Structure formats: C-alpha cells, structure tokens
Amino acid sequence: MNKRLLILILYILGGCSGDNSRNKSLKINSQELEITDKVSRDSLLKHIKSIPIDSQKLKNLFDFSYHYLRKRNRSEFLFWNNKTLELSEKLQDTSKIAESYWDLGSFYYNTGIYDSAYYYYSKSYNDYSIIEDIPHAAKMLYSMGIVQKDLRDYQGSENTTIDAIKLFERVDDEKGIYYGYNNLAVIYNNYEQYDVALSFHEQALAIAENLGQQELIAISRNNIGVVQKNLENYLKAVENFNKGLELDSIKRLNPKLYARLIDNLAYTKLISSKYDLDPIYKDLIKSKNMRESLQDQAGVSISNIHLAEFYLKKEDTNLAKKQFLDAYQFAREIESASDMLYTLQNLGEIDDSRSKDYLQEYIRISDSLTRRERRVRNKFARTKYQIDKIEKVNQKLITQRELIIGISLGSILIISLLSFLISQRIRNKKLQLEQNQTRNNQEIYELLLSQHGKLEEGRRIEKERISRELHDGVLGKLFGIRFLLSNLTDPDIPQERKAKKKYLGELKEIEEEIRSISHNLSKSTDLFKEDFKSIIEKLIQREQDQSKLNFKLILKDKYSFLNNLPITFKVNIYRIIQEAIYNVIKHSNGSECKVFIKTSSEKMILRIIDNGKGFDPNEIKRGIGLKNIGNRINEMDGVWNIFSEKGKTEIRVLLNYNNE
C-alpha cells in the first residue's frame, strides 16, 4: 500500500470535514471516493490510530462512515459507524453520538428495515433533545414521521410530523416547516381528504416561493397536480405540472423530479381524454428514458405501467397486454409489490383466458404483502413499545435526578440559612455588646465630665473663698498696719522717717501683690473650654496617629460660645465627631478629613468632610453609627444631612441655641 496515497486520501476526507456531517461528504467527488475503496480497512485503521487528536480521528471516521452509507455498503458502513459511535461515547460527545444514530437510521430506512430506522431516529432525537439541539431534534422527528407514513401508520405519522413542525417553528426553519406540511398533505391524500391535502400543499408552496427555491416550488407544483388529478380536476392538474416544468433550473437541480413532472403531465392528459395521444406518447417515452438513464427503478416501473395504459387507451389490447407483462416482470425484479398488484389487476381485466391465474397470483401477493406488513407493523409496534418503555425509564431517572438535585439544593439552602441565622445571631450579640460598651463608655465619659465640672466648680468656690479671705482678711490687716505706721511716724526723726517710709513701701508692695493674686483667683477661668477643645484635638490626633488619614481641625469660636454649651451638648458633639471620624477611616478610602466648627450667639455649625470614594445615601442602609448621630442631633433639636459624591462626602450639623 502506497503510504503517500493513503495520506492523500485522508487529507481529502479530512479537509472536507465540517460542522455538519450531513453535508461534508457531498463535497467529495466520486473519483476521490473510489480511491478509498482501494485502501484496506487495516491500513485506514492504522493511520487513524496514529492521529494524536481524538476530534480529528472522529472527523475522519465520520467521513468513511458517511461514504459507505452513500454507497450502501452494509458491512463497511456498519463497521465504520460502530467506530464513530465508540469514539463519540468515549469522548462523551452527545452531538456526535446522535449523529451516529442518525446515520444508522438513514441506513436502515434506505434498506427498507423501517422498525430499525425508527428506533435509531428516535435514539438520535432523544440525544439531540438532551443537549437542546432543536434544529436536529426537529429533523429526527420529521424522519420518524416519514417512517410511520411509509408503514401506513398515518395517525402516528400525523402526530409526529406536527410535533416536528412545532420545533421547526421554534427555530424559524422554514425549509423544515415546508417538508412537514408536505408530509401532512401526503397523509391526508392517503386519507382521501383531498381538500385538506391541497391546503397543506398550498401552504408549503407559499413557503417555497418565499424562500425562492425553484426545486421546492417544483416539488409543490407536482404534489398539487397529483391531488388535483385525484380530484379529477385535470385542467388544474395540467396547469400545475406545466408550472413546475417551466422552472428553468429544475432539470439541472433535480432531473428525477423533472422526469416525474413529464410523466405525471402526460398521464393526466391521457386519463382526461382531452388531448392528442401522439404528444402524450412522446412525453411518456421521454420520461422513461430519462428515468432509465438516472437508474430511477421506481420511476421506470411507473413509466412501464403508464405506457401499458396508453396502449389500452388506444385500444391496442395486445400491445397493452405485452406492456403490462413487461411492467409486472420489472416490478417483480425490483420487488415493488404495489406495482405488481396493479399490473396483475389490469392483466386480469384484459386477458380473460388467464384472468383466473392473474387473480390467484394477485391474492397470493396481496396476502403475502398483508402478512409482511403485519409482521413489520407488529415489529414496529414492539420497537415503539420498547422505545416508549426506555423513554419512561429515562424520564424516571431524570425525575429521580431532579429530585436528588432538588433535595441537595434544599439541604444546601437549609444549611446556608441556618449558618446565616447563627452568624446573624452571633453578629447581633456582638453588636449588642458593642452597643453596651459604647453606652457604658458614654456614661463613663459623662460621669467624668460631670465630676470634672464639679471639681472645677469646687475649685472656683475655693478660689473665691481664698480671694475673699485674702481680700477681706490679710489685706485688711496689712492696710491697718500700714495705717498705724503712718500715724505713729515721728516726722522730726530723719532715721525713723526714712525707715518708716521704707517699710510702708514694702507693705504697699505686699498689698499690691496680694490684691493681684486675689483678683486673678476671683476671675472666671476658661479651663473647661480649653479642656473640651483639648479633648477634641486629642481625639483627632489619636485617630491620625492610628490611621493613614490627614486630619485638620478648623475651630471658629471667637467669643467662646462653645465653652458655654451645656454638658450634654458637649457630650453629644464629641460623640458625633468621634462616630463620623470612625466612618471616614473605615469606609471612605480617602486621604484627608476636615473637622470644621463655627459658633455664634444663636447657633453652631459642625461639618465633617472627607475626600473618599463617596456613596449613595439613598441606597446605603444606615447603620447604628449614623442612627446614633441622628438621635444625638435630635436630642439637641438640631438638623443634619449627608452630601456625598465621588471624591467628597460631607456631614453637616446645625444646632440652634440661646446662650443668654
């Protein structure tokens, strides 16, 4: 075996591979495919095994499988199809598994084994349905409907075809809908409900014309003509056959259809008895010759029968008899039971001498055909029953799987819910502890401020007492001494006068010093104001030391109104600033924070501004911190709002009071 030849063959097949295996092999011409028949199966297998990529192996296997399917080589097709199925299952490629079953269904349909065809079409349909490949699932349903129609299960075929059309409609496959309507029309034609059949054919024709496909238009014209012929509307039948033949490209696109149109046109004219016989004969012969050249055996059998009827129409009984015998013999060779029965029926009518023989043969073939159809139908029924049974099992498994998944998801949901509830409970407890701690810290701070206030008040009282003692006691005494000294001084003694003057000066200095001390002690101190500002400064400095933010305090309290605020106001203002700074550090992702305080005789303005990422106050759920800020502001009868955008967030607080 020439290795280069083998590589060339596989290159040709591999290069023609595509996503749609139904079309890929059509691109390979017959000369190239003939080469593969010269290559042994072992050589092909050896080379395919050498391909490292499984997907490429699968493409080549499908090429060979489909090639032998087209050639109707049973053994080779089944071998390569089995290989494609094995590799598809190994790769768990449901689409390719379905495609393998599709090829098997087509093979058994072409060989007349309809029960097996239906079985594999249905398996393909199930797999395509699992992966939700609606276009291919619809095609499999349509193929199943065709098999049912051929087995004369018209009711089943009708139901299946309608289901296929519904799927075609879901994916807007107008061509699929066209074929579905055609099959429904054929079914109703067999029911002899010709009006319904015509309705479906006309809907199919409208789709074909909308698609602009001449081949489909020609098929519909032929089908409408056949139904009109059955209705004995011969003029309308001839009109539709002619319209089909008038399409320019039909002879090139579908020569078998072209030959069928010619034959149907000629036969309709023949049975209508309104046309010259010579042109009819020429068309019948033309159609038969074309069918023979195309190896259309079924078509040739029909042409033989129509020629016999032509001779019968010309009242040439001998030639008609000979032609019917030839038609019978040909139908027998191709095993067309329906054509055999039709020819025997006509032979019995025109040959009285042998009518009994023809009748017996007719009965024998008819009985044999009936028994065979019964066997096939029974086998088909068993196959369908098995398929339905398998589908029920599969549905049960799917239901069980869904139940297991549902229970699993439910369990996960319950566990997640319990975990969330436990976590939430722990979080609530932690939050409650933090709230308690915050409340305790606030109480401690208020107590400290209260004690500090009491201490300062005690200091003030003590200072006033000392001031009074100094002023009323010591100063009075000193003044009395100075007064006595001034009275006892002898102005005639220079030394005493000089000493007295010296001592009086010293006493005066002491007096002035004590008076200064007394005045200083009696003045109102600003220690509390300085302490409150210091507390705020220490708070800000502490947070700056502990974080990466740059804090800045801007205090505009020219007349010390801040110092005169009630203790509760101071506590609340401190806590508001503390909570706001905490939120900036935790959430803003900014680099700077400003705390601005401005006071007047009637109001105080507090602003906390950061340059962080901002947030939407309407969408962000307010936490306990913001709620506490609001509560504190409400306690002071103040108002506040939050302004936020990217790069800036500001809390504004306005407190109205009267410091008179």
Secondary structure, DSSP 8 states (H G I E B T S, - for coil): --HHHHHHHHHHHHHT--S-HHHHGGGS-HHHHHHHTTS-HHHHHHHHHT-S-HHHHHHHHHHHHHHHHHHT-HHHHHHHHHHHHHHHHHTT-HHHHHHHHHHHHHHHHHTT-HHHHHHHHHHHHHHHHHTT-HHHHHHHHHHHHHHHHHTT-HHHHHHHHHHHHHHHHHTT-HHHHHHHHHHHHHHHHHTT-HHHHHHHHHHHHHHHHHHT-HHHHHHHHHHHHHHHHHTT-HHHHHHHHHHHHT-TTHHHH-HHHHHHHHHHHHHHHHHHT-S-HHHHHHHHHHHHHHHHHTT-HHHHHHHHHHHHHHHHHTT-HHHHHHHHHHHHHHHHHTT-HHHHHHHHHHHHHH-GGGHHHHHHHHHHHHHHHHHHHHHHHHHHHHHHHHHHHHHHHHHHHHHHHHHHHHHHHHHHHHHHHHHHHHHHHHHHHHHHHHHHHHHHHHHHHHHHHHHHHHHHHHHHHHHHHHHHHIIIIIHHHHHHHHHHHHHH--TT-HHHHHHHHHHHHHHHHHHHHHHHHHHHHHS---HHHHHHHHHHHHHHHHHHHHSS-EEEEEEE-TT-TGGGS-HHHHHHHHHHHHHHHHHIIIII--SEEEEEEEE-SSEEEEEEEE-S----TTTS---HHHHHHHHHHHHTT-EEEEEEETTEEEEEEEEE----
